[in-house]
Amino acid sequence: MSAKRTFSVISAGAFAAAALTITGATPAAADTCMSAADKGGYEIYYNSNQDSAWQGFAWNDANHYDDYFMCKGNGNGYTQVVKNNAAYVVNWNNSSGVRIYYNSNYQGASQTFGKVFSSTYAGPLNSTLKNNNASSHYV
């Protein structure tokens, strides 16, 4: 193999590794079950009740495309992507509500869940947002 071809192969491999790092496709971020109850965050569930896979969040998230339901629950939805697959939300935060949005970057129709133990801290996503969720943030 010529020096020029060897450099091209190495460069392509380095580029692919860098692209994985830049896009956030690291296992640590997406492949971990995070329970939000003990972190004061919120949990998004795959099914319309709490008896399904879920993922916890303790941060604002402008795009759910790289989030996965990694907490097993009964297994329904386990390892599925969160974006456009959510049906239920529980907010465990005692100082802020959380808003779920139809589009990425906090755009479009939305639904707000109140502080923990308020009358609106948990419940199903409305018919507009059920399986049409793309981002979420604290309010």
C-alpha positions, 0 to 999 in steps of 0.5 A: 500500500502506498504512503498516500493510500495509507494516510487516506485510510488512517485519515478516514478512520480518524474522521469516523472516530471524530464524527462519533465523538462530535455527534454524541454517539458515545455509549455513556450518554445514550446507553444508561438508565437514569432514574430521575426520582433521586436526581430531581429530574423528570422521566419520560415513559414509552407507554401511557402509564408507568408500566413500561420502559422509561428514561430520566432527564435532569437537564433540558434536551433540545432533541430527543433523537439521541435518547433511548428508553434504557430503564426497563420497566416491563420491557415495552419500548426498552432501547427504543429512541425517545423522540416520537415514542413517548406517551407519559411523563412524571416530573420529580422536580420540586422547584420547576415544571417541565414542558414537552415539545412537538418539535426539536429546539423547544418549538411547536405545540407543548404540554407542561407538567407541574412541580412534583406532587402538584395536580399536574406533575404526572400524566399522559401526553395529550393527543397532539404530543403522544408519540410526537415528542421531540424536545423538553425543558424546565419551566 
